[in-house]
Amino acid sequence: MIFNLPEGIPNQVFDTKELMSFYSRYQVIPQFGTTDKSSATFLSLLRSLTDLSPTFTAAMRDLKAYTFGLNIEITQSVIPGLKMEIQPVAEADQVAFATWLAGVGISLQRITALSKRLKHHLAVSGNAYLKIKRVRVGAAVKYKMDVPFYTHCAYLVSQDPGENFLIVSPYIGDAQKLSERPPLILRATQAAEQIRWLKTGNGVEEAIIHVKADTDEEESPYYARPDIIHCLPALFTDYQLDNLNSKISAAELVSKKLLAFQAPDPNSLDSGDDERVEVGDSGVLGRRRGSPFQAAMLQLKEISTNLASSPGGMGIAPSAAFAGIQYPYGDKPPLAIDLEMNRDTKHQAWQLETCVRRICSILGWAPELVSMISAKATLGGNMLRDILIQKEISTIAPDQFFFADLWNSIIAEIKTDEAAPAAFESYGIRFPRVITELLDLAAPGGGADNSLVTLNDQTAQNQQEDE
């Protein structure tokens, strides 16, 4: 396998024997592969690669920002899959509905935050889980929602036909900790299905909704697969290029020139020529025993570099732009040896651009929008504006409909269970069209500084100057 990853990326998560015993005891269904080891290791690999990839992080930041924005709009709910005009709702009615939702423990800000976490989990593992707790005390009811980490949830072999169960615990794979802190086992609800509640305490019911990535590639009836598995080598290279640069910086040459001097005639030396002056470890000048060559090199560096004034006492090691060596006495003149390293920077640039494009393409985003690749100018057009419009149609809008449908189905069931006012029956949520608002502001007369247009014009000007 090519992913023999060092430092920040582990090769294995759990001890194999312990993990196999745990999976067998609890009858856990692996998410990847056919064995517990392959599943846990591959999930760890996905997490590590995506955490360490700068391109993945930047693209996901943009995708979550453009998909969910800052504020949610209350609208007339639509039927999923049916094209309908979305009817606006008066601001007073929006406030009333948002207040009712907050009264049962559901805030619009929380919906936005959970949506971003769900999207990130779907991109990394292909699976995300929304856990809902409902607490009733007399006539009062409160809902609490959170998104457990995708490695903290797994299906169990079910003995109940027609029902699937999920184990929820941060200690999956550790039987000892699970015995101390028993896991939560809930009926699994698929997205858009009626919520399957399970009583877990006095007046307490809990449910978990499994949200799958819409990839149509999964063979398992339980789990989905993320698109990102198609560019694992690109994620690895994206991380390793920065890692390579850091290693080069840590071990880079200080001296750029190596000066070779002929040694003096041994017969001309006397016993007092072995004392020299040099800079100590603390950056202070002092006298030490040494050869005449060492003393001469020190004097040469003092008059030609800033070695003597280097603040070595402040923890900064003194350095010079050249070094010296000595060769035996003879009749050869001094030599200058060039220490410049010829690095294949063009190949590294090509590698980086290829990785960035592949990762962004898999995520449905454009590398020009994460500022990693410059946008090329087009005649009579605005490249950045055109890319934004394309990505809003192909990526952002489908995701907004997907998550809005998920939340509206949950909210609709909660409204029915809690006997919401009849006026709220047709209300639902919609995420803001951030890109449309941005383009409107950037358009001439839109009230902004036309930053997108200015940036594109500057790109075109730079390209013409280069030509």
RAUR-V703084 format. One record per pair of residues at least 12 apart in sequence whose C-alpha atoms are under 10 Angstrom apart, sorted by the first residue. I is the first residue (numbers start at 0). J is the second residue. If there is no record, write none. Layout:
BEGIN
I;J, I;J
END
This chain:
BEGIN
1;232, 1;235, 2;44, 2;48, 2;231, 2;232, 2;235, 4;44, 4;47, 4;48, 4;235, 4;239, 5;239, 7;47, 7;48, 7;50, 7;51, 8;43, 8;44, 8;45, 8;46, 8;47, 8;48, 8;50, 8;51, 9;40, 9;43, 9;44, 9;47, 10;40, 10;41, 10;43, 10;44, 10;47, 11;36, 11;37, 11;39, 11;40, 11;41, 11;42, 11;43, 11;44, 12;36, 12;38, 12;39, 12;40, 12;41, 12;42, 12;43, 12;44, 12;172, 13;35, 13;36, 13;39, 13;40, 13;172, 13;173, 14;36, 14;172, 14;173, 15;35, 15;36, 15;37, 15;39, 15;172, 16;35, 16;36, 17;172, 17;173, 17;174, 18;34, 18;35, 18;36, 18;39, 18;171, 18;172, 18;173, 18;174, 19;34, 19;35, 19;36, 19;172, 20;35, 20;172, 20;173, 20;174, 21;35, 21;171, 21;172, 21;173, 21;174, 21;175, 21;177, 22;34, 22;35, 22;36, 22;155, 22;171, 22;172, 22;173, 22;174, 23;35, 24;174, 25;155, 25;156, 25;166, 25;171, 25;172, 25;174, 26;154, 26;155, 26;156, 26;157, 27;152, 27;153, 27;154, 27;155, 27;156, 27;157, 27;164, 27;165, 27;166, 27;171, 27;172, 28;153, 28;154, 28;155, 28;156, 28;165, 28;221, 28;222, 29;153, 29;154, 29;155, 29;219, 29;221, 29;222, 30;42, 30;124, 30;126, 30;150, 30;152, 30;153, 30;154, 30;219, 30;221, 30;222, 30;223, 30;224, 31;124, 31;219, 31;222, 31;223, 31;224, 32;219, 35;172, 39;150, 39;171, 39;172, 41;124, 42;123, 42;124, 42;149, 42;150, 43;124, 43;150, 44;231, 45;122, 45;123, 45;124, 45;225, 45;227, 45;228, 45;231, 45;234, 46;120, 46;123, 46;124, 46;150, 47;123, 47;234, 47;235, 48;123, 48;231, 48;232, 48;233, 48;234, 48;235, 48;236, 48;237, 48;238, 49;122, 49;123, 49;227, 49;231, 49;234, 49;235, 49;237, 49;238, 50;123, 50;234, 50;238, 51;234, 51;235, 51;237, 51;238, 51;239, 51;241, 52;233, 52;234, 52;235, 52;236, 52;237, 52;238, 52;239, 52;241, 52;355, 52;358, 53;234, 53;237, 53;238, 53;241, 53;355, 53;371, 54;233, 54;234, 54;237, 54;238, 54;351, 54;354, 54;355, 54;356, 54;357, 54;358, 54;359, 54;366, 54;369, 54;370, 54;371, 55;122, 55;123, 55;227, 55;234, 55;237, 55;355, 55;358, 55;359, 55;361, 55;362, 55;369, 56;119, 56;369, 57;359, 57;366, 57;368, 57;369, 57;370, 57;371, 58;355, 58;358, 58;359, 58;362, 58;363, 58;364, 58;365, 58;366, 58;368, 58;369, 58;370, 59;115, 59;118, 59;119, 59;122, 59;359, 59;362, 59;364, 59;369, 60;115, 60;119, 60;369, 61;364, 61;368, 61;369, 62;115, 62;118, 62;119, 62;362, 62;363, 62;364, 62;390, 62;394, 62;395, 62;398, 63;111, 63;112, 63;114, 63;115, 63;116, 63;118, 63;119, 63;395, 63;398, 64;115, 64;395, 64;433, 64;434, 65;391, 65;394, 65;395, 65;396, 65;399, 65;430, 65;431, 65;432, 65;433, 65;434, 65;435, 65;437, 66;111, 66;114, 66;115, 66;118, 66;391, 66;394, 66;395, 66;396, 66;397, 66;398, 66;399, 66;400, 66;402, 66;430, 66;431, 66;432, 66;433, 66;434, 67;110, 67;111, 67;112, 67;114, 67;115, 67;395, 67;398, 67;399, 67;402, 67;403, 67;429, 67;430, 67;431, 67;432, 67;433, 68;111, 68;115, 68;430, 68;431, 68;432, 68;433, 68;434, 69;107, 69;108, 69;111, 69;112, 69;430, 69;431, 69;433, 70;107, 70;108, 70;111, 70;429, 70;430, 70;431, 70;433, 71;97, 71;107, 71;108, 71;110, 71;111, 71;428, 71;429, 71;430, 71;431, 72;87, 72;88, 72;90, 72;93, 72;97, 72;107, 72;427, 72;428, 72;429, 72;430, 72;431, 73;86, 73;87, 73;88, 73;89, 73;90, 73;92, 73;93, 73;94, 73;96, 73;97, 73;107, 73;426, 73;427, 73;428, 73;429, 73;430, 74;86, 74;87, 74;88, 74;89, 74;92, 74;93, 74;425, 74;426, 74;427, 74;428, 74;429, 74;430, 75;87, 75;88, 75;423, 75;424, 75;425, 75;426, 75;427, 75;428, 75;429, 76;403, 76;404, 76;407, 76;408, 76;411, 76;424, 76;425, 76;426, 76;427, 76;428, 76;429, 77;403, 77;404, 77;407, 77;425, 77;426, 77;427, 77;428, 78;404, 78;407, 78;408, 79;191, 79;400, 79;401, 79;403, 79;404, 79;405, 79;407, 79;408, 80;400, 80;404, 85;429, 86;426, 87;426, 88;426, 88;427, 92;422, 92;423, 92;426, 93;423, 93;426, 93;427, 93;428, 95;422, 95;423, 96;419, 96;420, 96;422, 96;423, 96;426, 96;427, 97;428, 99;414, 99;419, 99;420, 99;423, 100;141, 100;142, 100;410, 100;413, 100;414, 100;419, 101;141, 101;142, 102;139, 102;140, 102;141, 102;142, 103;133, 103;134, 103;139, 103;140, 103;141, 103;142, 103;143, 103;413, 103;414, 103;417, 104;133, 104;140, 104;141, 104;142, 104;143, 104;144, 105;141, 105;142, 105;143, 105;144, 105;410, 106;143, 107;428, 109;143, 109;144, 109;145, 110;144, 110;145, 110;402, 110;406, 110;428, 111;402, 111;430, 112;145, 112;146, 113;129, 113;144, 113;145, 113;146, 114;129, 114;146, 114;399, 114;402, 114;403, 114;405, 114;406, 115;402, 116;128, 116;129, 116;145, 116;146, 116;147, 116;148, 117;129, 117;145, 117;146, 117;147, 117;148, 117;149, 117;210, 117;211, 117;402, 118;210, 118;212, 118;398, 118;402, 120;146, 120;147, 120;148, 120;149, 120;150, 120;210, 120;211, 120;212, 120;225, 121;149, 121;210, 121;211, 121;212, 121;213, 121;223, 121;224, 121;225, 121;226, 121;227, 122;212, 122;224, 122;225, 122;226, 122;227, 122;228, 122;361, 122;362, 123;149, 123;212, 123;224, 123;225, 123;226, 123;227, 123;228, 124;149, 124;150, 124;211, 124;212, 124;222, 124;223, 124;224, 124;225, 124;226, 124;227, 124;228, 125;149, 125;210, 125;211, 125;212, 125;213, 125;214, 125;217, 125;222, 125;223, 125;224, 125;225, 125;226, 125;227, 125;228, 126;148, 126;149, 126;150, 126;152, 126;209, 126;210, 126;211, 126;212, 126;213, 126;221, 126;222, 126;223, 126;224, 126;225, 127;146, 127;147, 127;148, 127;149, 127;150, 127;152, 127;208, 127;209, 127;210, 127;211, 127;212, 127;222, 127;223, 128;145, 128;146, 128;147, 128;148, 128;149, 128;151, 128;152, 128;153, 128;165, 128;167, 128;187, 128;188, 128;189, 128;190, 128;207, 128;208, 128;209, 128;210, 128;211, 129;144, 129;145, 129;146, 129;147, 129;148, 129;188, 129;190, 129;206, 129;207, 129;208, 129;209, 129;210, 130;143, 130;144, 130;145, 130;146, 130;147, 130;167, 130;185, 130;205, 130;206, 130;207, 130;208, 130;209, 131;143, 131;144, 131;145, 131;146, 131;194, 131;196, 131;204, 131;205, 131;206, 131;207, 131;208, 132;144, 132;145, 132;196, 132;197, 132;198, 132;199, 132;203, 132;204, 132;205, 132;206, 132;207, 133;196, 133;198, 133;202, 133;203, 133;204, 133;205, 133;206, 134;200, 134;201, 134;202, 134;203, 134;204, 134;205, 135;201, 135;202, 135;203, 135;204, 136;201, 136;202, 136;203, 137;202, 139;417, 140;202, 140;203, 140;417, 141;203, 142;204, 142;205, 142;413, 143;205, 144;205, 144;206, 144;207, 145;207, 146;207, 146;208, 147;167, 147;168, 147;169, 147;207, 148;167, 148;168, 148;169, 149;167, 149;169, 150;167, 150;168, 150;169, 150;170, 150;171, 151;165, 151;166, 151;167, 151;168, 151;169, 151;170, 151;171, 151;172, 151;182, 152;165, 152;166, 152;167, 152;168, 152;169, 152;170, 152;171, 152;183, 152;184, 152;207, 152;209, 153;165, 153;166, 153;167, 153;168, 153;171, 153;184, 153;221, 153;222, 154;166, 154;167, 154;184, 154;185, 154;186, 154;187, 154;221, 154;222, 155;184, 155;221, 162;186, 162;187, 162;188, 162;195, 163;185, 163;186, 163;187, 163;188, 163;189, 163;221, 164;184, 164;185, 164;186, 164;187, 164;188, 164;207, 165;182, 165;183, 165;184, 165;185, 165;186, 165;187, 165;188, 165;206, 165;207, 165;208, 165;209, 166;182, 166;183, 166;184, 166;185, 166;186, 166;187, 166;207, 167;181, 167;182, 167;183, 167;184, 167;185, 167;207, 168;180, 168;181, 168;182, 168;183, 168;184, 169;182, 170;182, 183;199, 183;205, 184;197, 184;199, 184;205, 184;206, 184;207, 185;197, 185;198, 185;199, 185;204, 185;205, 185;206, 185;207, 185;208, 186;205, 186;206, 186;207, 186;208, 187;206, 187;207, 187;208, 187;209, 188;206, 188;207, 188;208, 188;209, 188;210, 189;207, 189;208, 189;209, 189;210, 189;211, 190;207, 190;208, 190;209, 190;210, 190;211, 190;404, 190;405, 190;406, 190;408, 190;409, 191;208, 191;209, 191;210, 191;404, 191;405, 191;406, 191;407, 191;408, 191;409, 192;208, 192;405, 192;408, 192;409, 193;208, 193;408, 193;409, 193;412, 194;206, 194;207, 194;208, 194;408, 194;409, 194;412, 194;413, 195;207, 195;208, 208;405, 208;409, 209;221, 209;222, 210;222, 210;223, 210;402, 210;405, 211;223, 211;224, 211;225, 212;224, 212;225, 212;226, 213;225, 213;226, 213;401, 214;226, 225;361, 225;362, 226;358, 226;361, 226;362, 226;363, 227;357, 227;358, 227;359, 227;360, 227;361, 227;362, 228;361, 229;357, 229;358, 229;361, 230;354, 230;357, 230;358, 230;359, 230;360, 230;361, 231;354, 231;357, 231;358, 232;354, 232;357, 232;358, 233;350, 233;351, 233;353, 233;354, 233;355, 233;356, 233;357, 233;358, 234;354, 234;355, 234;357, 234;358, 235;354, 236;350, 236;351, 236;353, 236;354, 236;355, 237;350, 237;351, 237;352, 237;353, 237;354, 237;355, 237;358, 238;351, 238;354, 240;347, 240;348, 240;350, 240;351, 241;351, 251;340, 252;320, 252;321, 252;338, 252;339, 252;340, 253;318, 253;319, 253;320, 253;321, 253;322, 253;338, 254;318, 254;319, 254;320, 254;321, 254;322, 254;323, 254;337, 254;338, 254;339, 255;319, 255;320, 255;321, 255;322, 255;336, 255;337, 255;338, 255;339, 255;340, 256;319, 256;320, 256;321, 256;322, 256;323, 256;335, 256;336, 256;337, 256;338, 256;339, 257;320, 257;321, 257;322, 257;323, 257;324, 257;334, 257;335, 257;336, 257;337, 257;338, 258;296, 258;321, 258;322, 258;323, 258;324, 258;325, 258;333, 258;334, 258;335, 258;336, 258;337, 259;322, 259;323, 259;324, 259;325, 259;326, 259;332, 259;333, 259;334, 259;335, 259;336, 260;292, 260;296, 260;323, 260;324, 260;325, 260;326, 260;327, 260;328, 260;331, 260;332, 260;333, 260;334, 260;335, 261;292, 261;324, 261;325, 261;326, 261;327, 261;328, 261;329, 261;330, 261;331, 261;332, 261;333, 261;334, 262;291, 262;292, 262;324, 262;325, 262;326, 262;327, 262;328, 262;329, 263;291, 263;292, 263;325, 263;326, 263;327, 263;328, 263;329, 264;327, 264;328, 264;329, 265;327, 265;328, 268;291, 271;288, 271;290, 271;291, 272;288, 272;289, 272;290, 272;291, 272;292, 272;294, 273;287, 273;288, 273;289, 273;290, 273;291, 273;292, 273;293, 273;294, 274;286, 274;287, 274;288, 274;289, 274;290, 274;291, 274;293, 274;294, 275;287, 275;288, 275;289, 275;290, 275;291, 275;292, 275;293, 275;294, 275;295, 275;297, 275;298, 276;288, 276;289, 276;293, 276;294, 276;295, 276;297, 276;298, 277;289, 277;293, 277;294, 277;296, 277;297, 277;298, 277;301, 277;306, 277;307, 278;297, 278;301, 278;306, 278;307, 278;308, 278;309, 278;311, 278;317, 279;311, 279;312, 279;317, 280;311, 280;312, 280;314, 280;315, 280;316, 280;317, 281;310, 281;311, 281;312, 281;313, 281;314, 281;315, 281;316, 281;317, 282;306, 282;307, 282;308, 282;309, 282;310, 282;311, 282;312, 282;313, 282;314, 282;315, 282;316, 282;317, 283;307, 283;308, 283;309, 283;310, 283;311, 283;312, 284;307, 284;308, 292;323, 292;324, 292;325, 293;323, 293;324, 293;325, 295;323, 296;322, 296;323, 296;324, 297;322, 297;323, 299;323, 300;318, 300;319, 300;320, 300;321, 300;322, 300;323, 301;319, 303;319, 303;320, 303;321, 304;318, 304;319, 304;320, 304;321, 305;317, 305;318, 305;319, 305;320, 306;318, 306;319, 306;320, 307;319, 321;335, 321;336, 321;337, 321;338, 322;336, 322;338, 323;335, 323;336, 351;371, 351;372, 352;366, 352;371, 352;372, 354;366, 355;367, 355;369, 355;371, 355;372, 356;371, 356;372, 362;394, 363;390, 363;393, 363;394, 363;395, 364;386, 364;387, 364;389, 364;390, 364;391, 364;393, 364;394, 364;395, 365;383, 365;386, 365;387, 365;389, 365;390, 367;382, 367;383, 367;386, 367;387, 368;383, 368;386, 368;387, 368;390, 373;455, 373;458, 374;386, 374;454, 374;455, 374;458, 374;459, 375;455, 375;458, 375;459, 375;461, 375;462, 376;455, 376;456, 376;457, 376;458, 376;459, 376;460, 376;461, 376;462, 376;463, 377;455, 377;456, 377;458, 377;459, 378;459, 380;452, 380;455, 380;456, 381;451, 381;452, 381;453, 381;454, 381;455, 381;456, 381;459, 382;451, 382;452, 382;454, 382;455, 382;456, 382;458, 382;459, 383;451, 383;452, 383;454, 383;455, 384;434, 384;437, 384;438, 384;441, 384;442, 384;451, 384;452, 384;455, 387;434, 387;435, 387;437, 387;438, 388;434, 388;435, 388;438, 390;434, 391;432, 391;433, 391;434, 391;435, 395;432, 395;433, 395;434, 396;430, 396;431, 396;432, 398;430, 399;429, 399;430, 399;431, 399;432, 400;429, 400;430, 402;428, 402;429, 402;430, 403;427, 403;428, 403;429, 403;430, 404;427, 404;428, 404;429, 406;427, 406;428, 406;429, 407;426, 407;427, 407;428, 407;429, 408;427, 410;426, 410;427, 410;428, 411;423, 411;424, 411;425, 411;426, 411;427, 414;426, 437;449, 437;451, 438;450, 438;451, 438;452, 441;453
END
